[in-house]
Amino acid sequence: MKTKRLVILLSIFALIIMIVVLSSTVFSLSRVDVSFVEVPTNFSIQDANAIIESGDFDYGSSIFLVNKNKHTEKIESEFPNLKVVNIETRFPNRLMIQVVERQEYLALYNTNQNIYYVVDGDMKILRVVDNLDAVSNVAKCIITQDLQNYENGDFIALDNETTILSDLCSAFWRCGYSEKEMNALVKSVYYDNVNNEIVISTYCKYWFTIKAPKEKLAEKLFAGNNAVFGDDGVGEDFVGEILVYESVQEGKIYANAILNGSN
């Protein structure tokens, strides 16, 4: 009985403390700042106020009750080319919005359309263009998913194909390539659903063919890249295919350089 009474008293005490904390002006939101995780190219510190205003923060409310997801959605809706990495709580009464510029990764298109949807690694559409010249050096990628109902700022619904393409962006990052560095190397990307392989054509005269890209994609890309640029690699002047696959029996990834025209 004493134990039960003690639990009730402690619960009431905790409730009183929680009410006091939530209603305390010490923990009332009074300031919001912006921090760029990476040095921006299209934004500057002068844009900070506009970014903060787009979040529609409720100043004076308890910092413990801030709906960060709601504010993230509002900011990214107003600024499609920004990604909110985190909204950090800084006690007692501040928030720090951590943002990064979204980088162009692929220019997606369908065979029956002459429209290109330039997306980042999250498959968010950053711009829509109707001619190849405007795409610039962003890697081209033909996909089977119908894109004509999508607009600038939309996220493309992930299916098997676009999931692999999004995973490929992460794989390049893990191999040390930013989106810009990837686009300096890669001319086009194509996922072959029938043969379950992804073909990455470069601006050089070699290309990567990665088998079963759903599994260990980053490790396979690293092996293929090492087959070109590693100490024993064939070098960027190689003409032909870098075939990457995993031996299921051995549990080992192979990257074979196949000279163009050889059997």
FENCORVEN-V744820 format. One record per pair of residues at least 24 apart in sequence whose ideal C-beta (glycine too) atoms are under 7 Angstrom apart, sorted by the first residue. I is the first residue (numbers start at 0). J is the second residue. D is the distance in whole Angstrom. If there is no record, write none. Layout:
<<I J D> <I J D>>
//
This chain:
<<21 61 5> <21 63 6> <25 91 5> <25 92 7> <26 61 6> <26 62 5> <26 63 7> <26 91 5> <26 92 6> <27 59 5> <27 60 7> <27 61 6> <27 62 7> <27 92 6> <28 56 6> <28 57 7> <28 58 5> <28 59 7> <28 60 6> <28 62 5> <28 65 7> <28 92 6> <28 94 7> <29 58 6> <29 92 5> <30 92 7> <30 93 5> <31 56 5> <31 94 5> <31 96 7> <32 93 7> <32 95 5> <33 96 5> <33 98 6> <34 95 6> <34 97 5> <35 98 6> <35 99 7> <36 84 6> <36 97 6> <36 98 7> <36 99 4> <37 99 5> <39 100 5> <40 100 7> <41 80 7> <41 100 6> <42 100 6> <50 74 6> <50 78 6> <50 96 7> <50 98 7> <51 96 7> <53 77 4> <53 78 7> <54 96 7> <62 88 6> <62 92 6> <65 94 7> <79 125 7> <79 151 6> <79 152 4> <80 125 6> <101 125 6> <102 177 7> <102 178 4> <102 179 7> <103 137 5> <103 178 6> <104 168 5> <104 178 5> <105 137 7> <105 138 5> <105 140 5> <105 164 6> <105 188 6> <106 134 5> <106 137 5> <106 138 7> <106 139 5> <106 140 7> <107 140 5> <107 142 5> <107 146 6> <108 139 7> <108 141 6> <109 142 7> <109 145 7> <109 146 6> <110 141 6> <112 147 6> <116 146 5> <116 149 6> <118 155 7> <120 165 6> <120 168 3> <120 169 7> <120 178 7> <121 154 7> <121 165 7> <122 154 6> <122 155 4> <122 157 6> <122 161 5> <122 165 5> <123 154 5> <124 149 6> <124 150 7> <124 151 5> <124 152 6> <124 153 5> <124 155 7> <126 151 6> <127 151 5> <136 182 5> <137 182 6> <138 182 6> <138 185 4> <138 186 6> <138 187 6> <138 188 6> <139 187 5> <140 164 7> <140 187 7> <140 188 4> <140 189 7> <141 189 6> <160 190 5> <160 192 7> <163 190 6> <163 197 6> <163 212 5> <163 213 6> <164 188 7> <164 190 7> <166 216 5> <167 197 7> <167 216 6> <169 217 7> <170 216 5> <170 217 4> <170 220 5> <171 220 7> <173 217 4> <174 217 7> <174 220 5> <174 221 5> <174 224 6> <203 235 5> <204 238 4> <205 237 5> <205 238 6> <205 239 6> <205 240 7> <205 241 6> <206 240 6> <207 241 5> <207 243 6> <208 240 6> <208 242 5> <208 243 7> <209 243 5> <210 243 7> <210 244 4> <211 245 7> <215 245 6> <215 252 7> <218 252 6> <219 243 5> <219 252 6> <222 252 5> <222 254 4> <223 254 5> <225 254 7> <226 254 4> <226 256 6>>
//
